[in-house]
Amino acid sequence: MEIKWLIRSQSIVTLAAGMIYPYYLLFLKNLGNSYSKYGLAFAVFTISSALASQWLGARLDRYGPLVLVLSSLGMTAAMLAFPWVGSYFWVIVLQLLMGTCSAMQKMGERLLLADGSQSGVRGPVLANYQFWTSVASGFAVLIGGYLLDWLTINALFYTSALLYAVSSWAVWKHRTGSRQ
């Protein structure tokens, strides 16, 4: 199975996440005003991700590509909502959504990587995947810093939302194209 489409779509996700993540931490710190609030927000993210992965496990084989589409759409919604957040309560709600989407993305990509490679020769496929998503991550932080210097953190959230939406479209396109 050809997985170039997966590498491309998940490199876009990595670009979207990497572009906002370091600066998103500053956004949370400014809104929460304490390390304990930041800790709670991150705990909500990780625990919701863990719980979602348990629920997804039984459904993943049947809905793998759809899970990736929905994870990127959920992150698109979260990135569009963050600039409008005015209270810590909504940060927690978005952290819950983002943790769930993170589990969906990680599990979906792993399933499709396994499906798109053959036992005994997975190494080069995984190395190629890791290479391109890591390159995207490195450029993301650099691009995010430049955008933040020229624009606002809200522009980073909106750019990230656009990239998540593009990734969702790419997976959906491949999903519907592969069934014809």
C-alpha positions in Angstrom: 0.0 0.0 0.0 1.2 3.5 -0.9 1.6 5.7 2.2 2.9 8.9 0.7 -0.5 10.5 1.2 -0.2 9.6 4.9 3.2 11.0 5.2 2.1 14.3 3.6 -1.1 14.6 5.6 0.6 13.9 8.9 3.5 16.2 8.1 0.8 18.9 7.7 -0.6 18.0 11.1 2.9 18.1 12.6 3.4 21.5 11.0 0.1 22.7 12.4 0.9 21.4 15.9 4.5 22.4 16.0 3.8 25.9 14.8 1.4 26.7 17.6 2.5 24.5 20.5 5.5 26.5 22.0 3.5 29.8 21.7 0.3 28.2 22.9 2.1 27.5 26.2 2.6 31.2 26.6 -1.0 31.8 25.8 -2.1 29.4 28.5 0.3 30.8 31.1 -1.1 34.3 30.5 -4.7 33.1 30.8 -4.2 30.9 33.8 -1.7 33.0 35.7 -0.3 30.1 37.7 1.7 26.9 37.2 -1.0 24.8 39.0 -3.6 26.0 36.5 -1.3 25.1 33.6 -0.6 21.7 35.2 -4.4 21.1 35.5 -4.9 22.0 31.8 -2.2 19.7 30.7 -3.4 16.9 32.9 -6.9 17.3 31.4 -5.3 17.0 27.9 -3.3 13.9 28.8 -6.0 12.1 30.7 -8.6 12.8 28.1 -6.2 11.4 25.5 -5.7 8.2 27.5 -9.4 7.7 28.0 -10.2 8.3 24.3 -7.5 5.8 23.3 -9.2 3.1 25.3 -12.6 3.9 23.8 -11.1 4.1 20.3 -9.3 0.8 20.5 -12.3 -1.3 19.7 -13.3 0.9 16.8 -10.0 1.8 15.2 -9.7 -1.1 12.7 -13.0 -0.2 11.2 -12.8 3.6 11.2 -9.0 4.3 10.9 -9.1 7.0 8.1 -12.3 8.5 9.5 -10.7 8.9 12.9 -7.8 10.9 11.3 -10.3 13.1 9.5 -12.3 13.8 12.6 -9.1 14.4 14.7 -8.0 17.1 12.3 -11.4 18.6 12.2 -11.6 18.7 16.0 -8.2 20.4 16.2 -9.4 22.9 13.5 -12.3 23.8 15.7 -10.1 24.1 18.8 -7.6 26.4 17.0 -10.4 28.6 15.7 -11.9 28.8 19.2 -8.7 29.6 21.2 -8.4 33.2 20.2 -11.9 33.8 21.6 -11.3 32.1 24.9 -11.8 34.5 27.8 -11.9 32.2 30.8 -10.0 29.3 32.2 -13.1 27.1 32.1 -13.0 27.3 28.3 -9.3 26.4 28.2 -10.2 23.2 30.1 -13.0 22.4 27.7 -10.6 22.9 24.7 -7.9 20.8 26.4 -10.5 18.0 26.7 -11.3 18.3 23.0 -7.6 18.5 22.1 -6.6 15.5 24.2 -9.3 13.4 22.5 -8.2 14.6 19.1 -4.6 13.8 19.9 -5.4 10.2 20.8 -7.4 9.9 17.6 -4.6 11.3 15.5 -1.9 9.1 17.1 -3.9 5.9 17.0 -5.1 6.6 13.4 -1.7 7.3 12.1 -0.2 4.2 13.7 -2.9 2.0 12.4 -2.5 3.3 8.8 1.3 3.0 9.1 1.0 -0.6 10.1 -1.6 -1.2 7.4 0.6 0.5 4.8 3.7 -1.4 5.5 4.7 -5.1 5.5 6.2 -7.1 8.3 9.9 -7.4 7.9 10.3 -4.3 5.7 8.7 -1.7 7.9 12.0 0.0 8.9 12.5 2.1 5.8 8.8 3.1 5.7 8.8 4.2 9.3 12.1 6.0 8.9 10.8 8.0 6.0 7.6 8.8 7.9 9.7 9.9 11.0 12.0 11.9 8.8 9.4 14.0 7.1 7.2 14.6 10.1 10.3 15.6 12.1 11.4 18.0 9.4 7.9 19.5 9.4 8.1 19.9 13.2 11.4 21.7 13.0 10.2 24.1 10.4 7.0 24.6 12.2 8.6 26.2 15.3 10.7 28.4 13.1 7.7 29.5 11.0 5.6 30.1 14.1 8.3 32.4 15.6 8.5 34.5 12.5 4.7 34.7 12.1 4.4 35.7 15.8 7.0 38.4 15.3 5.0 39.9 12.3 1.5 39.1 13.4 -0.3 38.0 16.6 -0.7 34.7 18.4 -4.3 34.7 17.0 -2.8 34.5 13.5 -0.9 31.4 14.6 -4.1 29.8 15.8 -5.9 30.6 12.6 -3.0 29.4 10.4 -2.8 26.2 12.5 -6.6 25.7 12.0 -6.1 26.0 8.3 -3.4 23.4 8.2 -5.4 21.0 10.3 -8.3 21.5 7.8 -6.1 20.8 4.8 -4.8 17.6 6.5 -8.4 16.5 7.1 -9.3 17.2 3.5 -6.2 15.2 2.3 -7.1 12.2 4.4 -10.8 12.4 3.4 -9.8 12.6 -0.3 -7.6 9.6 0.0 -10.2 7.7 2.0 -12.9 8.3 -0.6 -10.5 7.8 -3.5 -9.3 4.4 -2.2 -12.8 3.0 -2.1 -13.7 3.6 -5.7 
